[in-house]
Each structure stands twice: as C-alpha cells, then as structure tokens.
Amino acid sequence: MDGRGRWMDNVLIERLWRSVKHEWVLLHEYNTIPELEALLSEWMERYNRWRPHTANGGQTPWQAYRGLLPEPEREEKEQRDIAA
C-alpha cells in the first residue's frame, strides 16, 4: 500500500472481525484450532448465504454477487409469471 486511504481498507476488515467475534466466537466453545476453523467456516456460510444485509438492499452477499432476487421479490415474480 502507498499509505493513502489505508484506514478505509482496514475499516471493512475490522467490522467483519468484530461481527465474527461478538456474534459467534465469544458465544461458542472451542478447544482446538480445527474446531475454531469449523466454527468460523460455519459463520462465514451463515453470513454469506442466508443473512440479509441492508447495504445490499435486503439481499444476502451471495444473492448480490450472483444477481439473484431476494426471497420475497422472487416469490412475487414467480406468482406473476404463473398468473400471466
């Protein structure tokens, strides 16, 4: 890095790890590193696949990345397509 805007890059990572720590790691027990890795993998799956984010307009990161509609909008579209 060139030192310019460096704090902006760190903000996103710090927010992510704060969420991981407060929502998952501190609430669950683990005794070994493989257990911790499995715990973090489970949290990342939850975070990306089924947790909607306001920054994505109510979509999960996976839906936003793939360009999929959020569940309520998808159901409405399917119902409109069936009715037409």
N, CA, C and O atoms as a CHARMM CRD file, in Angstrom:
* protein
*
  336
    1    1 MET  N      0.84000  -1.19500   0.00000 PROA 1      0.00000
    2    1 MET  CA     0.00000   0.00000   0.00000 PROA 1      0.00000
    3    1 MET  C      0.87300   1.24200   0.00000 PROA 1      0.00000
    4    1 MET  O      2.02000   1.21700   0.44700 PROA 1      0.00000
    5    2 ASP  N      0.32300   2.30200  -0.49700 PROA 2      0.00000
    6    2 ASP  CA     1.07700   3.54100  -0.53800 PROA 2      0.00000
    7    2 ASP  C      0.81000   4.42800   0.66900 PROA 2      0.00000
    8    2 ASP  O      1.38200   5.51400   0.76700 PROA 2      0.00000
    9    3 GLY  N     -0.04700   3.99300   1.58900 PROA 3      0.00000
   10    3 GLY  CA    -0.34000   4.78300   2.77800 PROA 3      0.00000
   11    3 GLY  C     -1.54100   5.69400   2.62200 PROA 3      0.00000
   12    3 GLY  O     -2.03700   6.24400   3.60600 PROA 3      0.00000
   13    4 ARG  N     -2.00700   5.85800   1.40900 PROA 4      0.00000
   14    4 ARG  CA    -3.17300   6.72000   1.19200 PROA 4      0.00000
   15    4 ARG  C     -4.43600   5.87200   1.22400 PROA 4      0.00000
   16    4 ARG  O     -4.52900   4.86300   0.52500 PROA 4      0.00000
   17    5 GLY  N     -5.40000   6.27500   2.02700 PROA 5      0.00000
   18    5 GLY  CA    -6.66000   5.56000   2.12700 PROA 5      0.00000
   19    5 GLY  C     -6.56300   4.24500   2.87200 PROA 5      0.00000
   20    5 GLY  O     -7.50000   3.44700   2.84300 PROA 5      0.00000
   21    6 ARG  N     -5.45900   4.00900   3.53200 PROA 6      0.00000
   22    6 ARG  CA    -5.23200   2.74000   4.21000 PROA 6      0.00000
   23    6 ARG  C     -6.27200   2.48800   5.30600 PROA 6      0.00000
   24    6 ARG  O     -6.70200   1.35100   5.49600 PROA 6      0.00000
   25    7 TRP  N     -6.67000   3.51500   6.01100 PROA 7      0.00000
   26    7 TRP  CA    -7.64600   3.33600   7.09000 PROA 7      0.00000
   27    7 TRP  C     -8.98800   2.86900   6.53400 PROA 7      0.00000
   28    7 TRP  O     -9.71800   2.14000   7.20500 PROA 7      0.00000
   29    8 MET  N     -9.31400   3.28400   5.31800 PROA 8      0.00000
   30    8 MET  CA   -10.59000   2.87300   4.72500 PROA 8      0.00000
   31    8 MET  C    -10.60000   1.36900   4.44400 PROA 8      0.00000
   32    8 MET  O    -11.63000   0.71200   4.59800 PROA 8      0.00000
   33    9 ASP  N     -9.46300   0.83200   4.03600 PROA 9      0.00000
   34    9 ASP  CA    -9.37100  -0.60000   3.78900 PROA 9      0.00000
   35    9 ASP  C     -9.52000  -1.38000   5.08800 PROA 9      0.00000
   36    9 ASP  O    -10.17000  -2.42500   5.11400 PROA 9      0.00000
   37   10 ASN  N     -8.93500  -0.88900   6.14700 PROA 10     0.00000
   38   10 ASN  CA    -8.97800  -1.58500   7.43000 PROA 10     0.00000
   39   10 ASN  C    -10.35700  -1.54900   8.07100 PROA 10     0.00000
   40   10 ASN  O    -10.70800  -2.46700   8.81300 PROA 10     0.00000
   41   11 VAL  N    -11.13800  -0.52700   7.81100 PROA 11     0.00000
   42   11 VAL  CA   -12.45500  -0.40000   8.43300 PROA 11     0.00000
   43   11 VAL  C    -13.32500  -1.60300   8.08800 PROA 11     0.00000
   44   11 VAL  O    -13.98600  -2.15400   8.96700 PROA 11     0.00000
   45   12 LEU  N    -13.33600  -2.01300   6.84000 PROA 12     0.00000
   46   12 LEU  CA   -14.18200  -3.13200   6.43000 PROA 12     0.00000
   47   12 LEU  C    -13.76100  -4.43100   7.10900 PROA 12     0.00000
   48   12 LEU  O    -14.60900  -5.19200   7.57500 PROA 12     0.00000
   49   13 ILE  N    -12.47300  -4.68300   7.16800 PROA 13     0.00000
   50   13 ILE  CA   -11.97500  -5.89300   7.81200 PROA 13     0.00000
   51   13 ILE  C    -12.24600  -5.86300   9.31200 PROA 13     0.00000
   52   13 ILE  O    -12.64100  -6.87300   9.89500 PROA 13     0.00000
   53   14 GLU  N    -12.03200  -4.70500   9.93800 PROA 14     0.00000
   54   14 GLU  CA   -12.28100  -4.59600  11.38000 PROA 14     0.00000
   55   14 GLU  C    -13.75000  -4.82500  11.70000 PROA 14     0.00000
   56   14 GLU  O    -14.06600  -5.46400  12.70400 PROA 14     0.00000
   57   15 ARG  N    -14.64900  -4.31900  10.87200 PROA 15     0.00000
   58   15 ARG  CA   -16.07800  -4.53200  11.10100 PROA 15     0.00000
   59   15 ARG  C    -16.44200  -5.99700  10.96500 PROA 15     0.00000
   60   15 ARG  O    -17.21600  -6.52900  11.76100 PROA 15     0.00000
   61   16 LEU  N    -15.87900  -6.65400   9.94900 PROA 16     0.00000
   62   16 LEU  CA   -16.15200  -8.06800   9.75100 PROA 16     0.00000
   63   16 LEU  C    -15.69300  -8.88200  10.95500 PROA 16     0.00000
   64   16 LEU  O    -16.45600  -9.70000  11.47000 PROA 16     0.00000
   65   17 TRP  N    -14.46200  -8.67300  11.41100 PROA 17     0.00000
   66   17 TRP  CA   -13.95100  -9.45500  12.52700 PROA 17     0.00000
   67   17 TRP  C    -14.64600  -9.11000  13.83500 PROA 17     0.00000
   68   17 TRP  O    -14.76600  -9.96700  14.71000 PROA 17     0.00000
   69   18 ARG  N    -15.10100  -7.88000  13.98400 PROA 18     0.00000
   70   18 ARG  CA   -15.88200  -7.53900  15.18000 PROA 18     0.00000
   71   18 ARG  C    -17.18900  -8.32500  15.17900 PROA 18     0.00000
   72   18 ARG  O    -17.61100  -8.83100  16.21900 PROA 18     0.00000
   73   19 SER  N    -17.83100  -8.43000  14.01500 PROA 19     0.00000
   74   19 SER  CA   -19.06100  -9.21200  13.90700 PROA 19     0.00000
   75   19 SER  C    -18.80400 -10.67600  14.21600 PROA 19     0.00000
   76   19 SER  O    -19.56000 -11.29800  14.96300 PROA 19     0.00000
   77   20 VAL  N    -17.74000 -11.23100  13.64300 PROA 20     0.00000
   78   20 VAL  CA   -17.39600 -12.63300  13.90000 PROA 20     0.00000
   79   20 VAL  C    -17.19300 -12.85600  15.39400 PROA 20     0.00000
   80   20 VAL  O    -17.73800 -13.79900  15.96900 PROA 20     0.00000
   81   21 LYS  N    -16.42900 -12.00900  15.99900 PROA 21     0.00000
   82   21 LYS  CA   -16.09400 -12.17100  17.41300 PROA 21     0.00000
   83   21 LYS  C    -17.32900 -12.07300  18.30500 PROA 21     0.00000
   84   21 LYS  O    -17.54300 -12.93200  19.16000 PROA 21     0.00000
   85   22 HSD  N    -18.12900 -11.04800  18.11600 PROA 22     0.00000
   86   22 HSD  CA   -19.25400 -10.80700  19.01500 PROA 22     0.00000
   87   22 HSD  C    -20.44100 -11.72000  18.74500 PROA 22     0.00000
   88   22 HSD  O    -21.15700 -12.08400  19.67800 PROA 22     0.00000
   89   23 GLU  N    -20.66500 -12.09800  17.49100 PROA 23     0.00000
   90   23 GLU  CA   -21.84300 -12.89200  17.15500 PROA 23     0.00000
   91   23 GLU  C    -21.61200 -14.39300  17.22200 PROA 23     0.00000
   92   23 GLU  O    -22.57600 -15.15500  17.30100 PROA 23     0.00000
   93   24 TRP  N    -20.36300 -14.83900  17.19300 PROA 24     0.00000
   94   24 TRP  CA   -20.15100 -16.26900  17.06000 PROA 24     0.00000
   95   24 TRP  C    -19.05800 -16.80800  17.97800 PROA 24     0.00000
   96   24 TRP  O    -19.31200 -17.71600  18.77000 PROA 24     0.00000
   97   25 VAL  N    -17.85500 -16.26400  17.88400 PROA 25     0.00000
   98   25 VAL  CA   -16.71400 -16.83900  18.60200 PROA 25     0.00000
   99   25 VAL  C    -16.89200 -16.74300  20.11100 PROA 25     0.00000
  100   25 VAL  O    -16.63900 -17.71600  20.82100 PROA 25     0.00000
  101   26 LEU  N    -17.31700 -15.60400  20.60600 PROA 26     0.00000
  102   26 LEU  CA   -17.47300 -15.45300  22.05400 PROA 26     0.00000
  103   26 LEU  C    -18.68000 -16.21100  22.60600 PROA 26     0.00000
  104   26 LEU  O    -18.77400 -16.43200  23.81300 PROA 26     0.00000
  105   27 LEU  N    -19.60000 -16.60800  21.73100 PROA 27     0.00000
  106   27 LEU  CA   -20.80500 -17.30000  22.17100 PROA 27     0.00000
  107   27 LEU  C    -20.68600 -18.82000  22.10700 PROA 27     0.00000
  108   27 LEU  O    -21.52600 -19.53300  22.65600 PROA 27     0.00000
  109   28 HSD  N    -19.64800 -19.31600  21.43900 PROA 28     0.00000
  110   28 HSD  CA   -19.47900 -20.75700  21.27900 PROA 28     0.00000
  111   28 HSD  C    -18.16300 -21.20900  21.90600 PROA 28     0.00000
  112   28 HSD  O    -17.21000 -20.44100  22.03300 PROA 28     0.00000
  113   29 GLU  N    -18.14800 -22.45600  22.28500 PROA 29     0.00000
  114   29 GLU  CA   -16.95300 -23.01000  22.90700 PROA 29     0.00000
  115   29 GLU  C    -16.16400 -23.81700  21.88200 PROA 29     0.00000
  116   29 GLU  O    -16.74200 -24.55200  21.08200 PROA 29     0.00000
  117   30 TYR  N    -14.87700 -23.67900  21.91100 PROA 30     0.00000
  118   30 TYR  CA   -13.99200 -24.47000  21.06900 PROA 30     0.00000
  119   30 TYR  C    -12.73300 -24.76100  21.87200 PROA 30     0.00000
  120   30 TYR  O    -12.30900 -23.95100  22.69600 PROA 30     0.00000
  121   31 ASN  N    -12.13400 -25.93700  21.62200 PROA 31     0.00000
  122   31 ASN  CA   -10.96200 -26.35700  22.37900 PROA 31     0.00000
  123   31 ASN  C     -9.72400 -26.53200  21.51700 PROA 31     0.00000
  124   31 ASN  O     -8.60600 -26.52200  22.03300 PROA 31     0.00000
  125   32 THR  N     -9.90400 -26.69000  20.22400 PROA 32     0.00000
  126   32 THR  CA    -8.76900 -26.89300  19.33400 PROA 32     0.00000
  127   32 THR  C     -8.87700 -25.95900  18.13400 PROA 32     0.00000
  128   32 THR  O     -9.93500 -25.39000  17.86400 PROA 32     0.00000
  129   33 ILE  N     -7.77600 -25.81500  17.42900 PROA 33     0.00000
  130   33 ILE  CA    -7.76700 -24.96500  16.23200 PROA 33     0.00000
  131   33 ILE  C     -8.70900 -25.51300  15.15100 PROA 33     0.00000
  132   33 ILE  O     -9.43300 -24.72600  14.54100 PROA 33     0.00000
  133   34 PRO  N     -8.73200 -26.83000  14.88900 PROA 34     0.00000
  134   34 PRO  CA    -9.70200 -27.33200  13.90300 PROA 34     0.00000
  135   34 PRO  C    -11.15600 -27.03300  14.27900 PROA 34     0.00000
  136   34 PRO  O    -11.97700 -26.76100  13.40200 PROA 34     0.00000
  137   35 GLU  N    -11.47400 -27.08100  15.55000 PROA 35     0.00000
  138   35 GLU  CA   -12.82600 -26.71500  15.99000 PROA 35     0.00000
  139   35 GLU  C    -13.10200 -25.25100  15.70100 PROA 35     0.00000
  140   35 GLU  O    -14.19100 -24.90500  15.24400 PROA 35     0.00000
  141   36 LEU  N    -12.13200 -24.39000  15.96100 PROA 36     0.00000
  142   36 LEU  CA   -12.28600 -22.96700  15.68300 PROA 36     0.00000
  143   36 LEU  C    -12.44200 -22.72000  14.18800 PROA 36     0.00000
  144   36 LEU  O    -13.26700 -21.90500  13.77400 PROA 36     0.00000
  145   37 GLU  N    -11.64800 -23.42600  13.37200 PROA 37     0.00000
  146   37 GLU  CA   -11.76800 -23.27900  11.91900 PROA 37     0.00000
  147   37 GLU  C    -13.15400 -23.69700  11.42900 PROA 37     0.00000
  148   37 GLU  O    -13.73500 -23.03900  10.56500 PROA 37     0.00000
  149   38 ALA  N    -13.68400 -24.79300  11.98300 PROA 38     0.00000
  150   38 ALA  CA   -15.02800 -25.24000  11.61300 PROA 38     0.00000
  151   38 ALA  C    -16.06900 -24.20700  12.04000 PROA 38     0.00000
  152   38 ALA  O    -17.02400 -23.93900  11.31000 PROA 38     0.00000
  153   39 LEU  N    -15.87800 -23.63400  13.21900 PROA 39     0.00000
  154   39 LEU  CA   -16.78300 -22.60800  13.73100 PROA 39     0.00000
  155   39 LEU  C    -16.79000 -21.38300  12.81100 PROA 39     0.00000
  156   39 LEU  O    -17.85100 -20.85300  12.48000 PROA 39     0.00000
  157   40 LEU  N    -15.60200 -20.94300  12.40500 PROA 40     0.00000
  158   40 LEU  CA   -15.50500 -19.78600  11.51800 PROA 40     0.00000
  159   40 LEU  C    -16.08400 -20.09200  10.14100 PROA 40     0.00000
  160   40 LEU  O    -16.71700 -19.23200   9.52800 PROA 40     0.00000
  161   41 SER  N    -15.87200 -21.29600   9.65800 PROA 41     0.00000
  162   41 SER  CA   -16.43500 -21.69600   8.37300 PROA 41     0.00000
  163   41 SER  C    -17.95900 -21.66400   8.41700 PROA 41     0.00000
  164   41 SER  O    -18.60600 -21.20800   7.47400 PROA 41     0.00000
  165   42 GLU  N    -18.52400 -22.14900   9.51500 PROA 42     0.00000
  166   42 GLU  CA   -19.97800 -22.13000   9.69300 PROA 42     0.00000
  167   42 GLU  C    -20.50400 -20.69700   9.73300 PROA 42     0.00000
  168   42 GLU  O    -21.54700 -20.40700   9.14600 PROA 42     0.00000
  169   43 TRP  N    -19.79900 -19.80500  10.41400 PROA 43     0.00000
  170   43 TRP  CA   -20.23300 -18.42100  10.49700 PROA 43     0.00000
  171   43 TRP  C    -20.17600 -17.74800   9.12400 PROA 43     0.00000
  172   43 TRP  O    -21.09400 -17.02100   8.74500 PROA 43     0.00000
  173   44 MET  N    -19.09500 -17.99500   8.38200 PROA 44     0.00000
  174   44 MET  CA   -18.97500 -17.39200   7.05100 PROA 44     0.00000
  175   44 MET  C    -20.08200 -17.87300   6.12000 PROA 44     0.00000
  176   44 MET  O    -20.62600 -17.09700   5.33400 PROA 44     0.00000
  177   45 GLU  N    -20.40400 -19.14200   6.21400 PROA 45     0.00000
  178   45 GLU  CA   -21.50800 -19.68600   5.40900 PROA 45     0.00000
  179   45 GLU  C    -22.81600 -18.98300   5.77600 PROA 45     0.00000
  180   45 GLU  O    -23.57500 -18.56800   4.90100 PROA 45     0.00000
  181   46 ARG  N    -23.06500 -18.85600   7.05800 PROA 46     0.00000
  182   46 ARG  CA   -24.27800 -18.17300   7.54300 PROA 46     0.00000
  183   46 ARG  C    -24.30000 -16.71800   7.08100 PROA 46     0.00000
  184   46 ARG  O    -25.32500 -16.21900   6.61800 PROA 46     0.00000
  185   47 TYR  N    -23.17300 -16.05300   7.21200 PROA 47     0.00000
  186   47 TYR  CA   -23.07000 -14.63600   6.86800 PROA 47     0.00000
  187   47 TYR  C    -23.31100 -14.40900   5.37100 PROA 47     0.00000
  188   47 TYR  O    -24.00700 -13.46700   4.99200 PROA 47     0.00000
  189   48 ASN  N    -22.75100 -15.24900   4.54100 PROA 48     0.00000
  190   48 ASN  CA   -22.83500 -15.04400   3.09600 PROA 48     0.00000
  191   48 ASN  C    -24.08700 -15.60300   2.45400 PROA 48     0.00000
  192   48 ASN  O    -24.57200 -15.04500   1.46900 PROA 48     0.00000
  193   49 ARG  N    -24.61900 -16.68600   2.98400 PROA 49     0.00000
  194   49 ARG  CA   -25.71600 -17.38200   2.30100 PROA 49     0.00000
  195   49 ARG  C    -27.10700 -17.00500   2.77000 PROA 49     0.00000
  196   49 ARG  O    -28.02700 -16.94500   1.95400 PROA 49     0.00000
  197   50 TRP  N    -27.29400 -16.74500   4.07200 PROA 50     0.00000
  198   50 TRP  CA   -28.67900 -16.50500   4.47800 PROA 50     0.00000
  199   50 TRP  C    -28.89000 -15.29600   5.36500 PROA 50     0.00000
  200   50 TRP  O    -30.00500 -15.08200   5.84200 PROA 50     0.00000
  201   51 ARG  N    -27.87500 -14.50700   5.60200 PROA 51     0.00000
  202   51 ARG  CA   -28.05600 -13.30800   6.41600 PROA 51     0.00000
  203   51 ARG  C    -28.20600 -12.09500   5.49600 PROA 51     0.00000
  204   51 ARG  O    -27.23900 -11.70400   4.84200 PROA 51     0.00000
  205   52 PRO  N    -29.38800 -11.49600   5.43300 PROA 52     0.00000
  206   52 PRO  CA   -29.56700 -10.32800   4.56300 PROA 52     0.00000
  207   52 PRO  C    -28.82500  -9.10700   5.10900 PROA 52     0.00000
  208   52 PRO  O    -28.67700  -8.94700   6.32100 PROA 52     0.00000
  209   53 HSD  N    -28.37000  -8.26400   4.20900 PROA 53     0.00000
  210   53 HSD  CA   -27.62000  -7.07400   4.57500 PROA 53     0.00000
  211   53 HSD  C    -28.34800  -5.84200   4.03100 PROA 53     0.00000
  212   53 HSD  O    -28.79000  -5.82600   2.88200 PROA 53     0.00000
  213   54 THR  N    -28.46400  -4.82600   4.86100 PROA 54     0.00000
  214   54 THR  CA   -29.13400  -3.60400   4.41400 PROA 54     0.00000
  215   54 THR  C    -28.35900  -2.92200   3.29500 PROA 54     0.00000
  216   54 THR  O    -28.95600  -2.27900   2.43100 PROA 54     0.00000
  217   55 ALA  N    -27.04600  -3.05300   3.30100 PROA 55     0.00000
  218   55 ALA  CA   -26.23700  -2.43100   2.24900 PROA 55     0.00000
  219   55 ALA  C    -26.50000  -3.07100   0.89300 PROA 55     0.00000
  220   55 ALA  O    -26.23900  -2.45500  -0.14000 PROA 55     0.00000
  221   56 ASN  N    -27.01000  -4.29300   0.88000 PROA 56     0.00000
  222   56 ASN  CA   -27.31800  -4.98400  -0.36800 PROA 56     0.00000
  223   56 ASN  C    -28.80500  -4.92500  -0.69800 PROA 56     0.00000
  224   56 ASN  O    -29.28400  -5.68900  -1.53700 PROA 56     0.00000
  225   57 GLY  N    -29.52200  -4.04500  -0.06200 PROA 57     0.00000
  226   57 GLY  CA   -30.94900  -3.92300  -0.32900 PROA 57     0.00000
  227   57 GLY  C    -31.75600  -5.11500   0.16700 PROA 57     0.00000
  228   57 GLY  O    -32.74700  -5.49700  -0.45500 PROA 57     0.00000
  229   58 GLY  N    -31.34000  -5.69800   1.27600 PROA 58     0.00000
  230   58 GLY  CA   -32.05200  -6.84200   1.83000 PROA 58     0.00000
  231   58 GLY  C    -31.61800  -8.17300   1.25600 PROA 58     0.00000
  232   58 GLY  O    -32.18700  -9.20900   1.60000 PROA 58     0.00000
  233   59 GLN  N    -30.62700  -8.16700   0.39200 PROA 59     0.00000
  234   59 GLN  CA   -30.11400  -9.40600  -0.17400 PROA 59     0.00000
  235   59 GLN  C    -28.96500  -9.93400   0.67000 PROA 59     0.00000
  236   59 GLN  O    -28.31000  -9.18700   1.39600 PROA 59     0.00000
  237   60 THR  N    -28.73500 -11.23200   0.56200 PROA 60     0.00000
  238   60 THR  CA   -27.53500 -11.79300   1.16200 PROA 60     0.00000
  239   60 THR  C    -26.36200 -11.46000   0.24300 PROA 60     0.00000
  240   60 THR  O    -26.58000 -11.15800  -0.93000 PROA 60     0.00000
  241   61 PRO  N    -25.13600 -11.50500   0.73500 PROA 61     0.00000
  242   61 PRO  CA   -23.99600 -11.27100  -0.15700 PROA 61     0.00000
  243   61 PRO  C    -23.97200 -12.24100  -1.33700 PROA 61     0.00000
  244   61 PRO  O    -23.58900 -11.85800  -2.44300 PROA 61     0.00000
  245   62 TRP  N    -24.37200 -13.48200  -1.11500 PROA 62     0.00000
  246   62 TRP  CA   -24.39800 -14.46100  -2.19100 PROA 62     0.00000
  247   62 TRP  C    -25.39300 -14.04800  -3.27200 PROA 62     0.00000
  248   62 TRP  O    -25.08400 -14.14000  -4.46000 PROA 62     0.00000
  249   63 GLN  N    -26.57900 -13.59600  -2.87900 PROA 63     0.00000
  250   63 GLN  CA   -27.57900 -13.16000  -3.85100 PROA 63     0.00000
  251   63 GLN  C    -27.08800 -11.93500  -4.60700 PROA 63     0.00000
  252   63 GLN  O    -27.26200 -11.84400  -5.82200 PROA 63     0.00000
  253   64 ALA  N    -26.48200 -11.00000  -3.90400 PROA 64     0.00000
  254   64 ALA  CA   -25.97700  -9.79000  -4.56200 PROA 64     0.00000
  255   64 ALA  C    -24.87000 -10.13900  -5.54700 PROA 64     0.00000
  256   64 ALA  O    -24.82400  -9.57800  -6.64200 PROA 64     0.00000
  257   65 TYR  N    -23.98900 -11.04300  -5.18300 PROA 65     0.00000
  258   65 TYR  CA   -22.88600 -11.44500  -6.05200 PROA 65     0.00000
  259   65 TYR  C    -23.40600 -12.16800  -7.28800 PROA 65     0.00000
  260   65 TYR  O    -22.92000 -11.93900  -8.39500 PROA 65     0.00000
  261   66 ARG  N    -24.37700 -13.02600  -7.10500 PROA 66     0.00000
  262   66 ARG  CA   -24.92600 -13.81100  -8.21300 PROA 66     0.00000
  263   66 ARG  C    -26.00400 -13.06600  -8.99500 PROA 66     0.00000
  264   66 ARG  O    -26.42000 -13.52400 -10.06000 PROA 66     0.00000
  265   67 GLY  N    -26.46000 -11.92400  -8.48100 PROA 67     0.00000
  266   67 GLY  CA   -27.50400 -11.16600  -9.16700 PROA 67     0.00000
  267   67 GLY  C    -28.88200 -11.77400  -9.00300 PROA 67     0.00000
  268   67 GLY  O    -29.74600 -11.59500  -9.86100 PROA 67     0.00000
  269   68 LEU  N    -29.09700 -12.49100  -7.91300 PROA 68     0.00000
  270   68 LEU  CA   -30.38200 -13.12700  -7.64300 PROA 68     0.00000
  271   68 LEU  C    -31.30600 -12.16500  -6.92100 PROA 68     0.00000
  272   68 LEU  O    -30.85000 -11.24000  -6.24900 PROA 68     0.00000
  273   69 LEU  N    -32.59900 -12.38300  -7.05900 PROA 69     0.00000
  274   69 LEU  CA   -33.57400 -11.57300  -6.34600 PROA 69     0.00000
  275   69 LEU  C    -33.70100 -12.06100  -4.91300 PROA 69     0.00000
  276   69 LEU  O    -33.53300 -13.25200  -4.65200 PROA 69     0.00000
  277   70 PRO  N    -33.99900 -11.14900  -3.96600 PROA 70     0.00000
  278   70 PRO  CA   -34.28700 -11.59200  -2.59800 PROA 70     0.00000
  279   70 PRO  C    -35.53400 -12.47500  -2.58600 PROA 70     0.00000
  280   70 PRO  O    -36.35000 -12.39900  -3.50500 PROA 70     0.00000
  281   71 GLU  N    -35.69000 -13.30300  -1.56800 PROA 71     0.00000
  282   71 GLU  CA   -36.78400 -14.27500  -1.48800 PROA 71     0.00000
  283   71 GLU  C    -38.17000 -13.67400  -1.72900 PROA 71     0.00000
  284   71 GLU  O    -38.88900 -14.19400  -2.58200 PROA 71     0.00000
  285   72 PRO  N    -38.59500 -12.60300  -1.02800 PROA 72     0.00000
  286   72 PRO  CA   -39.95900 -12.08400  -1.25100 PROA 72     0.00000
  287   72 PRO  C    -40.16600 -11.62300  -2.69000 PROA 72     0.00000
  288   72 PRO  O    -41.22200 -11.86900  -3.27200 PROA 72     0.00000
  289   73 GLU  N    -39.17300 -10.95900  -3.26500 PROA 73     0.00000
  290   73 GLU  CA   -39.30900 -10.48600  -4.63400 PROA 73     0.00000
  291   73 GLU  C    -39.34100 -11.64800  -5.61200 PROA 73     0.00000
  292   73 GLU  O    -40.07600 -11.60100  -6.59800 PROA 73     0.00000
  293   74 ARG  N    -38.55600 -12.69100  -5.35700 PROA 74     0.00000
  294   74 ARG  CA   -38.53800 -13.85800  -6.22200 PROA 74     0.00000
  295   74 ARG  C    -39.89300 -14.54300  -6.19800 PROA 74     0.00000
  296   74 ARG  O    -40.40100 -14.94900  -7.24300 PROA 74     0.00000
  297   75 GLU  N    -40.49500 -14.67700  -4.99300 PROA 75     0.00000
  298   75 GLU  CA   -41.80000 -15.31600  -4.87800 PROA 75     0.00000
  299   75 GLU  C    -42.86400 -14.50600  -5.61000 PROA 75     0.00000
  300   75 GLU  O    -43.71600 -15.07700  -6.29000 PROA 75     0.00000
  301   76 GLU  N    -42.82300 -13.17200  -5.47600 PROA 76     0.00000
  302   76 GLU  CA   -43.77800 -12.31900  -6.16800 PROA 76     0.00000
  303   76 GLU  C    -43.63200 -12.46200  -7.67900 PROA 76     0.00000
  304   76 GLU  O    -44.63300 -12.54500  -8.39200 PROA 76     0.00000
  305   77 LYS  N    -42.39700 -12.49100  -8.17400 PROA 77     0.00000
  306   77 LYS  CA   -42.15500 -12.63200  -9.60300 PROA 77     0.00000
  307   77 LYS  C    -42.66300 -13.97300 -10.10600 PROA 77     0.00000
  308   77 LYS  O    -43.26700 -14.04100 -11.17700 PROA 77     0.00000
  309   78 GLU  N    -42.42500 -15.04900  -9.34600 PROA 78     0.00000
  310   78 GLU  CA   -42.89700 -16.37100  -9.74000 PROA 78     0.00000
  311   78 GLU  C    -44.41900 -16.40600  -9.77900 PROA 78     0.00000
  312   78 GLU  O    -44.99500 -17.02200 -10.67600 PROA 78     0.00000
  313   79 GLN  N    -45.08100 -15.75700  -8.82500 PROA 79     0.00000
  314   79 GLN  CA   -46.53600 -15.71400  -8.80100 PROA 79     0.00000
  315   79 GLN  C    -47.07300 -14.92000  -9.98200 PROA 79     0.00000
  316   79 GLN  O    -48.08100 -15.30300 -10.57600 PROA 79     0.00000
  317   80 ARG  N    -46.41000 -13.81200 -10.33400 PROA 80     0.00000
  318   80 ARG  CA   -46.82700 -13.03000 -11.50100 PROA 80     0.00000
  319   80 ARG  C    -46.65300 -13.83000 -12.77700 PROA 80     0.00000
  320   80 ARG  O    -47.49700 -13.77700 -13.67200 PROA 80     0.00000
  321   81 ASP  N    -45.55700 -14.57000 -12.86000 PROA 81     0.00000
  322   81 ASP  CA   -45.31000 -15.39400 -14.05200 PROA 81     0.00000
  323   81 ASP  C    -46.34100 -16.50500 -14.18500 PROA 81     0.00000
  324   81 ASP  O    -46.76800 -16.82700 -15.29400 PROA 81     0.00000
  325   82 ILE  N    -46.74400 -17.09500 -13.05700 PROA 82     0.00000
  326   82 ILE  CA   -47.76200 -18.15900 -13.08000 PROA 82     0.00000
  327   82 ILE  C    -49.10900 -17.58200 -13.49200 PROA 82     0.00000
  328   82 ILE  O    -49.83900 -18.19600 -14.26900 PROA 82     0.00000
  329   83 ALA  N    -49.44400 -16.38100 -12.96200 PROA 83     0.00000
  330   83 ALA  CA   -50.73900 -15.76400 -13.25500 PROA 83     0.00000
  331   83 ALA  C    -50.82600 -15.29300 -14.70300 PROA 83     0.00000
  332   83 ALA  O    -51.92400 -15.21200 -15.25300 PROA 83     0.00000
  333   84 ALA  N    -49.71500 -14.98800 -15.32200 PROA 84     0.00000
  334   84 ALA  CA   -49.72500 -14.45200 -16.69200 PROA 84     0.00000
  335   84 ALA  C    -49.86700 -15.51400 -17.75200 PROA 84     0.00000
  336   84 ALA  O    -49.88900 -15.20000 -18.94200 PROA 84     0.00000
